[in-house]
Amino acid sequence: MAANDKKRRQFIQQMTGLGVLGLAAAGGIFGAPYLKAAPVRLRPPGAVPEEEFIGLCIKCGQCLQVCPYDSIKLEDIDGKVGVGMAYIEPRERGCYLCEAFPCILACPSGALDHEHDSIEFVHMGVAVVHNPDGCLAKTGKPVPDGAIDRIYEHTKVLSAEEKRTHKVEIAPDDPEKVVLQKKLLQKLEKHRSEEPCTICADMCPFHPDPSKAIGMVDAKGGGLLPEIREMCNGCGACVELCPVDVIKVIPRKSYAEIYGKRGEKNA
């Protein structure tokens, strides 16, 4: 990183740090504990370490504005750490790992590191299958319609009619953002009533080879289960799309921390 960039980052961190200290002083003993007590959020791609991120994020919303999948949210008044800070709620919309990572390029403060704007540098967290016995691939149950319909309901670019009918068509004049989100739904539709369910593995956006991040394997006692693999970067797409919510992302953790160096702990 260039010296000027480092100075700029330090300046922003100092200035926003003063703002946080002022907020703590105004809130007194009651308000101050929330600055570190809040659960760690899943941050957008390229996010620097959490304490540094909190100091650098200027809450401008530019990452949200350029995200083509509407994956990024801003903390509201209940956010504890700070109103307007960028995060991802993967059950509502995961990150789909755009090749250009426009969120990183749009960040003016360094909270999303411009030197980490390619897939090999993106480490948001790691996925875990927290309820394997509930997985449809293991139980042998088909993908219910409601699980697919739910994704239509929270896809912001759709019209009311498209959300009602659960049908989308790509028009020649659709903006790129609309095209990308409609293509996602068209791909997901192929899994409606599927048995066994393979949505998490088939829809994984890791590139160029999603099988390095997740794959389906034989489960003990029969059926299949998703296996989280070493290249999983915690994007949360599988969390959003899982029909029965059996996958979670642990933010800011590496594969080795959760599964061991060679996946020895992988269930």
Protein Blocks (a to p, Z undefined) as FASTA:
>chain_A
ZZklmmmmmmmmmmmmmmmmmmmmmnommlmmmmmmpccddddehiacfklmmmmmgolo
mmmmmmmnlpaccddfknonoghiacddfkloccehiaklmmlmmpmnomacfklmcfkl
pcfbccddfblmlpmklnopacdfklmmmmmmmmmkbcfklmmnopacddfklcfklmmm
mmmmmmmmmmgoiacdfklmmmpcbdfblklmgccdddehiajdddddfklgolommmmm
mmnlpaccdehiafklmnojnopmpZZ
